[in-house]
Amino acid sequence: MTNFSPSADIESIKKKALIVTIVGFVCGGVLPGILGLLGYLKADTEPLTAQKFTKWAWIVLVICWVLAIILIIVQVVLVASVGTMSTY
């Protein structure tokens, strides 16, 4: 039988939320950072809600990165196609 420690579980939730808050604000934008911060602030009173906020913060962070990569690829393709046009 395992020892369940609610305080250790809350600390784990807070740690994960803090990580996504920092990564979100630094690398992903405001929305993942705010969701991570909400997860951190809710960890003591509503751990399940905090886990949901943290999960959604990671999802939004990944979506932001995927969209940024797609936009960069589109921009490179557009610049390359315009750059190869001849204007004689």
N, C-alpha and C positions, 0 to 999 in steps of 0.2 A: 504494500500500500504506500502510495506516495504522500509526502507531506505537502499539503496545499497551504500556501501562505498568501493571503490576499494582499498584504503589503508588498510582497515581492512581485506579484502579478501587476499591481498598480505601478510599481517602479518600472517594470518592463514596458508597460503601455506608455508611461511618461517618457521613457528613453527613446522608444520608437517614434513617438510624436515629436519629440525635440529634434531628432535627426531629420525627419521629413520637413520640419519647419525650417531648419537651417538650409538644407539642400533646396527646398522649395523657393525660399527667398533669394538664395544666391544663384541658383541655376535654372529655376523654372518659372519664376514670376510670382506675382502677388497671391493669386488664388491658391496654389498648393501650400504656400507659406501660411496663409490665413487658416486653411483647413487643418494643417498640422498644429497650429497654435490653439485652435479650438479643441482639438483632440488632447493637447497637453493640459489645457485648463479644465476640461471635463473629467480627466482621469480620476481624480479623487472622489468625485460625487457620482459620476455616471460612467463607469468603466466600459460598458458595452457601447455607449454612444461615442466615447473617446476612440474606441477601436474602429468604429465606422468612419469617423472623421479622418483618422490616420490612413485607413485603407483608401478612402476617396482622394485624399491628398496625393498618395502615390499614383493612383490611376490618372488624376489630372496632370501630374508631373510628367508621366510617360506620354500622355496625349499631347501635351505641349511640345515635348521633344520630338515626337514623330511629326507633328505638323511643321515644326521649324525645319527639320531635315527635308521634308517634302518641299517646302517653300524654297529652300536653298537649291535643291536639285532643279526645280522649275526655273528659278532665276538663272542658274548656270546654263541650262538648255536654251532659254530665251536669248541670253547674251551671246551664246555661241552661234545661234542661228542668225541673229542680226549681224554679228561680226563677219559672217561668211558671205553676206550679200555683196554683190558687185554693183557699183553705181556708175558704170561707164555710160 
